[in-house]
Amino acid sequence: MGIRIQNLSKRFDDFVALDDIDLDIHHGELLALLGPSGSGKTTLLRVIAGLEHADGGSVLLDGEDTTHLSVQSRRVGFVFQHYALFRHMTVFENVAFGLRVRKRGERLKEAGIVARVRELLSLVQLEGLEKRYPAQLSGGQRQRVALARALAIEPRVLLLDEPFGALDAQVRRDLRRWLRELHERTGLTTLFVTHDQEEALELADRVAILNRGRIEQLGDAASIYERPASPFVYSFVGSVNRIPGEQAGGQLQVAGLSLPVQGSGADADGPVELYVRPEDLVPGEQGWPATVVSSLRSGPRLRLRARLEDGRELDVELPASEDAAHYAPGAHLHLAARRYGVFAAG
């Protein structure tokens, strides 16, 4: 099922949560809504689900305008950040809940409910835990129960609000892989909200970056990371160094070095800022003269802090296979930027 969001707006008193949002989600796509707190991502998810009403615009599910449809009529599966499981119900009854509260004419017979719940528990790898209560489960298991409950009603769309936010790092990584595999098996159009950039870039087919109720950029993981469309995206996704400079006549003057303008550059000549990621600074014979301030091995990376001649300090990331002795504190080197973005100074 495809989702089309048109001119969607939502305010809470004076706070603009959604500001004229347009977004198309493709059939069978796994799309991440990524942004800082207050960017509008959870509000957008809740409006799609029918849990919030927009002030303007529309949400179309497979071409059907859902503006006046109830939550139940939309047939959207929603998984909350803190699971929202019924503590007094067993795993089986939590998953069966949505099937039992259907209208009489749409409700499965008991044998059908049992078969559906068992199928879902197998799908989310929780066979044998039917009689346990939520308090007897790990965080990862509770999250799987919440997903099974959302899938029980055979939703047209699956919506996940910070699905792994309450879990520790290792469980998050394991569940991310599992959710991707589950998505491949079910083929459901899925949106998930996260503020974790690694989670979004690893899991999603495409990522929508939200900021102050607007979509700053929409694209696949590679384009979001390698070709940020704005200073906000550059700064929010990954690490970045910012160096002031001047643009004039198709050339940049940055910290005493002349550089070509890559891509469109800033809109006009004048003061600019050059954005360059630590891994895009390469030691060599050319570039900015610099002195290593600190050097730290971190897993597969060698992280340097280097000071330019004007006193500005930059973060540099090199493969750990590089000879660390060459980059000890006090070492002199030149740093060239192999890829960078240029934006008007603001």
Backbone torsions as a table, in degrees:
resi	resn	phi	psi	omega
1	MET	NA	132.2	175.6
2	GLY	-90.5	153.4	178.0
3	ILE	-124.2	131.2	175.6
4	ARG	-121.4	123.1	178.4
5	ILE	-110.1	124.7	-173.8
6	GLN	-125.6	121.4	171.8
7	ASN	48.9	42.7	-174.0
8	LEU	-80.1	129.3	179.9
9	SER	-134.0	145.3	178.0
10	LYS	-154.8	131.1	176.9
11	ARG	-122.2	148.0	168.3
12	PHE	-118.9	99.1	-171.7
13	ASP	56.7	-116.8	-178.2
14	ASP	-91.0	-3.5	-176.9
15	PHE	-90.8	124.9	178.6
16	VAL	-89.8	107.2	-178.8
17	ALA	-84.5	-40.6	177.8
18	LEU	-131.1	129.6	-173.2
19	ASP	-122.3	83.7	174.8
20	ASP	59.0	56.3	-176.8
21	ILE	-80.0	132.3	169.7
22	ASP	-122.3	130.2	-177.6
23	LEU	-159.7	132.9	173.5
24	ASP	-112.8	125.5	176.0
25	ILE	-108.9	126.3	-173.8
26	HIS	-76.8	156.3	176.6
27	HIS	-58.6	129.1	177.2
28	GLY	75.8	9.3	-176.9
29	GLU	-85.4	148.8	170.4
30	LEU	-107.9	107.1	-173.4
31	LEU	-117.5	134.0	179.1
32	ALA	-101.2	137.5	170.1
33	LEU	-102.8	109.6	-173.0
34	LEU	-116.6	133.8	177.4
35	GLY	176.2	169.1	179.1
36	PRO	-73.5	171.3	175.3
37	SER	-58.2	136.9	179.6
38	GLY	84.6	5.0	-177.5
39	SER	-80.7	-15.0	177.7
40	GLY	107.8	0.2	-172.4
41	LYS	-67.2	-44.1	179.0
42	THR	-70.4	-37.3	176.3
43	THR	-60.0	-42.2	178.2
44	LEU	-61.1	-43.4	179.4
45	LEU	-62.4	-43.3	-178.2
46	ARG	-69.2	-32.8	176.0
47	VAL	-67.1	-41.5	177.5
48	ILE	-60.7	-39.5	-178.7
49	ALA	-74.5	-19.3	-175.6
50	GLY	91.9	7.1	178.6
51	LEU	-81.5	-17.1	171.6
52	GLU	-131.4	150.4	177.5
53	HIS	-106.2	130.4	179.3
54	ALA	-74.1	153.2	174.6
55	ASP	-80.0	-23.8	179.7
56	GLY	-162.2	159.5	179.9
57	GLY	92.7	-173.3	-174.6
58	SER	-147.9	156.7	173.6
59	VAL	-121.7	121.1	-179.9
60	LEU	-111.4	125.4	174.3
61	LEU	-105.8	113.2	-175.1
62	ASP	53.1	39.3	177.9
63	GLY	85.1	-7.4	-179.0
64	GLU	-91.7	124.5	177.9
65	ASP	-71.5	118.7	-175.8
66	THR	-97.7	8.7	-173.7
67	THR	-50.3	-42.4	-174.8
68	HIS	-106.3	13.9	178.4
69	LEU	-89.2	145.6	176.2
70	SER	-71.9	167.6	176.8
71	VAL	-57.2	-44.2	-177.6
72	GLN	-66.0	-39.2	-178.0
73	SER	-68.4	-24.9	-179.7
74	ARG	-74.1	-21.8	-178.8
75	ARG	51.0	57.5	178.5
76	VAL	-111.8	130.1	174.7
77	GLY	-87.5	128.2	-175.7
78	PHE	-125.1	127.9	177.4
79	VAL	-115.2	119.6	-177.6
80	PHE	-82.9	158.9	-176.9
81	GLN	-59.1	-40.6	-177.1
82	HIS	-104.7	29.9	168.5
83	TYR	73.0	-44.2	-179.8
84	ALA	55.6	39.5	176.5
85	LEU	-78.1	153.7	176.2
86	PHE	-81.6	113.6	-173.0
87	ARG	-64.3	-31.8	-176.1
88	HIS	-84.3	-0.9	-179.0
89	MET	-108.1	147.9	174.6
90	THR	-70.6	170.0	174.7
91	VAL	-54.5	-46.0	-178.9
92	PHE	-58.2	-48.7	-175.7
93	GLU	-70.9	-31.1	174.6
94	ASN	-61.0	-46.2	-178.9
95	VAL	-69.2	-35.2	-176.9
96	ALA	-77.9	-12.6	-170.8
97	PHE	-54.1	-50.9	-177.6
98	GLY	-62.7	-27.9	178.3
99	LEU	-76.6	-34.6	-177.0
100	ARG	-75.2	-27.6	-176.4
101	VAL	-93.4	7.2	175.6
102	ARG	-65.5	158.9	175.0
103	LYS	-59.1	150.9	-172.9
104	ARG	-54.1	-41.8	-177.2
105	GLY	-71.0	-19.1	-177.9
106	GLU	-103.3	-7.5	-173.2
107	ARG	-78.3	136.7	175.3
108	LEU	-71.9	154.6	170.8
109	LYS	-70.1	163.5	-174.3
110	GLU	-55.6	-41.0	179.7
111	ALA	-62.5	-36.8	178.6
112	GLY	-69.0	-37.4	177.4
113	ILE	-64.7	-44.9	179.3
114	VAL	-60.0	-45.0	-179.0
115	ALA	-64.1	-41.4	-178.9
116	ARG	-66.0	-43.5	-179.6
117	VAL	-64.4	-43.3	179.2
118	ARG	-63.3	-38.5	177.8
119	GLU	-62.1	-42.5	-178.2
120	LEU	-70.9	-40.0	178.0
121	LEU	-64.1	-32.7	174.0
122	SER	-67.9	-41.1	-179.1
123	LEU	-61.1	-40.6	-178.0
124	VAL	-95.8	12.3	173.0
125	GLN	61.4	47.4	178.0
126	LEU	-125.8	27.5	178.2
127	GLU	-60.6	141.4	178.4
128	GLY	89.1	-5.2	-178.7
129	LEU	-107.2	14.6	-174.0
130	GLU	-55.8	-35.9	-172.5
131	LYS	-93.5	0.1	178.8
132	ARG	-79.9	159.2	175.2
133	TYR	-103.0	158.2	-177.5
134	PRO	-51.2	-36.7	-178.5
135	ALA	-65.9	-16.5	-179.3
136	GLN	-95.1	7.7	-176.9
137	LEU	-112.5	156.3	171.5
138	SER	-75.4	168.2	178.3
139	GLY	-59.9	-42.2	179.4
140	GLY	-64.1	-37.7	178.4
141	GLN	-68.6	-39.7	177.6
142	ARG	-62.3	-38.5	178.5
143	GLN	-63.9	-36.9	178.7
144	ARG	-68.5	-36.2	175.4
145	VAL	-62.8	-42.8	179.1
146	ALA	-61.7	-39.4	177.3
147	LEU	-66.7	-42.0	178.8
148	ALA	-62.3	-41.0	178.9
149	ARG	-63.4	-39.4	178.1
150	ALA	-66.7	-34.4	-178.7
151	LEU	-78.4	-19.2	-173.6
152	ALA	-60.5	-34.3	-176.4
153	ILE	-82.5	6.6	-176.9
154	GLU	53.4	62.2	-175.2
155	PRO	-67.6	155.6	174.0
156	ARG	-80.4	-27.9	-177.8
157	VAL	-141.4	144.4	177.0
158	LEU	-113.6	126.2	-178.8
159	LEU	-119.2	129.7	-176.3
160	LEU	-125.5	121.8	-178.6
161	ASP	-101.8	106.6	-177.5
162	GLU	44.9	60.0	-169.8
163	PRO	-62.2	-23.5	-177.4
164	PHE	-117.6	14.5	-173.0
165	GLY	-63.5	-27.4	-176.1
166	ALA	-95.5	8.9	-173.9
167	LEU	-108.3	157.2	178.1
168	ASP	-76.9	169.3	-167.8
169	ALA	-59.3	-45.7	-176.5
170	GLN	-67.0	-41.6	178.3
171	VAL	-64.3	-38.6	177.5
172	ARG	-58.1	-46.5	-178.5
173	ARG	-63.0	-42.3	179.9
174	ASP	-63.9	-43.5	-178.0
175	LEU	-71.3	-29.4	175.9
176	ARG	-60.7	-47.1	178.6
177	ARG	-62.3	-41.3	-178.8
178	TRP	-65.2	-42.0	-179.3
179	LEU	-64.5	-38.3	178.0
180	ARG	-63.0	-42.9	178.1
181	GLU	-65.1	-39.9	178.1
182	LEU	-62.6	-40.9	178.9
183	HIS	-62.9	-41.3	179.0
184	GLU	-62.6	-34.2	-178.0
185	ARG	-77.7	-37.6	-176.6
186	THR	-88.4	-31.2	-178.9
187	GLY	70.9	14.0	-178.5
188	LEU	-73.4	138.4	169.8
189	THR	-63.1	123.7	-170.7
190	THR	-133.3	132.8	172.3
191	LEU	-118.4	135.0	173.8
192	PHE	-134.2	142.0	-180.0
193	VAL	-95.2	137.8	176.1
194	THR	-156.3	153.8	169.1
195	HIS	-107.9	3.8	-177.6
196	ASP	-95.0	107.9	-174.9
197	GLN	-65.0	-38.0	178.9
198	GLU	-61.0	-42.4	178.7
199	GLU	-60.2	-47.1	-178.4
200	ALA	-64.6	-47.1	-175.6
201	LEU	-69.3	-29.9	-179.0
202	GLU	-79.6	-37.8	-170.2
203	LEU	-90.6	-41.3	-162.9
204	ALA	-85.3	151.1	169.5
205	ASP	-70.6	-42.0	175.2
206	ARG	-139.0	158.4	-179.3
207	VAL	-126.7	132.3	172.4
208	ALA	-106.3	118.7	179.2
209	ILE	-91.2	119.4	-179.9
210	LEU	-105.8	144.2	177.5
211	ASN	-152.6	120.8	178.4
212	ARG	53.7	42.6	174.2
213	GLY	80.7	6.5	179.2
214	ARG	-125.3	156.5	175.5
215	ILE	-89.0	114.3	-179.7
216	GLU	-78.5	-36.1	-179.1
217	GLN	-160.8	145.7	177.4
218	LEU	-132.4	127.4	179.5
219	GLY	177.7	-178.6	177.3
220	ASP	-77.4	172.3	-173.8
221	ALA	-58.6	-41.6	-176.9
222	ALA	-63.9	-46.6	-177.6
223	SER	-68.3	-37.0	178.6
224	ILE	-62.6	-43.5	-175.3
225	TYR	-80.5	-41.3	-172.8
226	GLU	-89.2	-24.3	-177.8
227	ARG	-133.1	63.7	179.2
228	PRO	-59.9	141.1	-174.5
229	ALA	-89.4	-9.6	-175.6
230	SER	-153.9	162.1	175.3
231	PRO	-57.4	-36.2	179.9
232	PHE	-61.7	-46.7	-178.7
233	VAL	-64.7	-41.5	177.8
234	TYR	-57.1	-42.4	-175.0
235	SER	-80.2	-32.7	-175.4
236	PHE	-80.9	-36.7	-177.6
237	VAL	-101.3	105.4	-179.9
238	GLY	85.1	178.5	179.1
239	SER	-94.5	152.5	-179.1
240	VAL	-152.0	146.0	169.6
241	ASN	-99.6	140.1	178.0
242	ARG	-117.4	125.7	-177.4
243	ILE	-128.4	123.7	179.7
244	PRO	-71.9	151.8	179.0
245	GLY	-163.2	-168.8	178.7
246	GLU	-130.5	139.9	174.6
247	GLN	-112.4	132.3	179.0
248	ALA	-157.9	125.3	173.8
249	GLY	59.5	37.2	177.6
250	GLY	80.6	9.2	178.2
251	GLN	-126.0	152.1	176.0
252	LEU	-113.0	141.7	170.1
253	GLN	-117.0	109.9	-174.6
254	VAL	-131.0	116.5	178.2
255	ALA	50.2	43.2	176.4
256	GLY	82.7	4.4	-177.6
257	LEU	-118.0	137.7	177.0
258	SER	-92.1	128.1	-177.2
259	LEU	-131.5	148.7	174.1
260	PRO	-74.3	152.1	175.5
261	VAL	-77.1	122.1	177.8
262	GLN	-91.8	135.4	179.5
263	GLY	64.1	-141.7	-177.0
264	SER	-81.2	-21.1	-179.0
265	GLY	63.6	-160.8	175.5
266	ALA	-72.9	162.1	-175.7
267	ASP	-69.8	-28.5	-175.6
268	ALA	-149.0	163.6	176.3
269	ASP	-64.9	151.0	179.4
270	GLY	140.1	-166.8	179.8
271	PRO	-64.3	136.7	-179.3
272	VAL	-136.7	171.4	168.8
273	GLU	-126.1	134.0	176.2
274	LEU	-96.1	128.4	179.2
275	TYR	-108.3	122.3	-179.4
276	VAL	-139.1	131.2	-178.6
277	ARG	-76.7	151.6	-178.6
278	PRO	-55.6	-37.0	-178.9
279	GLU	-76.3	-9.9	178.3
280	ASP	-96.1	6.0	172.6
281	LEU	-97.0	119.2	-171.1
282	VAL	-117.4	123.4	175.1
283	PRO	-67.3	141.3	178.9
284	GLY	-172.6	-158.0	-178.1
285	GLU	-87.9	-15.3	-178.8
286	GLN	-122.9	163.5	178.3
287	GLY	119.1	-163.5	-179.0
288	TRP	-75.7	126.5	171.8
289	PRO	-63.1	135.4	-176.8
290	ALA	-148.7	160.5	176.9
291	THR	-122.9	132.3	180.0
292	VAL	-70.7	126.2	178.4
293	VAL	-93.6	-41.8	179.4
294	SER	-150.0	156.0	-179.1
295	SER	-141.9	128.7	-175.6
296	LEU	-141.3	128.0	173.9
297	ARG	-81.1	126.6	179.2
298	SER	-134.1	96.8	-178.5
299	GLY	58.2	-125.8	-177.4
300	PRO	-84.5	8.3	-175.8
301	ARG	-123.0	150.3	170.5
302	LEU	-107.9	115.4	-175.4
303	ARG	-102.0	123.3	179.5
304	LEU	-113.0	151.7	165.8
305	ARG	-117.8	120.8	-174.4
306	ALA	-124.5	140.5	-178.1
307	ARG	-105.9	126.4	176.1
308	LEU	-77.4	171.4	-177.3
309	GLU	-65.0	-25.4	179.4
310	ASP	-85.4	4.4	178.6
311	GLY	93.7	-9.6	-179.8
312	ARG	-72.7	138.2	180.0
313	GLU	-106.9	138.9	-177.8
314	LEU	-122.8	147.5	171.3
315	ASP	-89.2	136.3	-178.7
316	VAL	-130.7	135.7	176.0
317	GLU	-121.0	127.6	179.6
318	LEU	-124.4	156.9	172.7
319	PRO	-60.1	144.4	-179.3
320	ALA	-65.0	-15.1	178.7
321	SER	-71.7	-15.7	176.5
322	GLU	-63.6	148.4	-179.2
323	ASP	-70.4	105.8	-176.0
324	ALA	-60.4	-26.8	-178.6
325	ALA	-63.7	-27.6	179.2
326	HIS	-72.5	-16.6	-174.0
327	TYR	-121.8	32.5	176.3
328	ALA	-70.2	154.9	177.1
329	PRO	-52.1	133.0	-177.1
330	GLY	98.7	-14.8	-179.8
331	ALA	-67.9	145.5	178.8
332	HIS	-103.2	141.6	-179.8
333	LEU	-156.2	172.6	172.8
334	HIS	-116.8	140.9	-178.8
335	LEU	-118.5	122.2	176.3
336	ALA	-108.6	143.1	178.6
337	ALA	-96.2	113.4	-178.6
338	ARG	-82.5	-21.6	178.9
339	ARG	-151.9	139.4	-178.6
340	TYR	-161.2	165.9	174.5
341	GLY	-118.8	150.8	-179.1
342	VAL	-127.5	128.6	180.0
343	PHE	-136.2	149.5	177.3
344	ALA	-57.9	137.7	179.5
345	ALA	-65.1	134.9	-178.5
346	GLY	-128.6	NA	NA
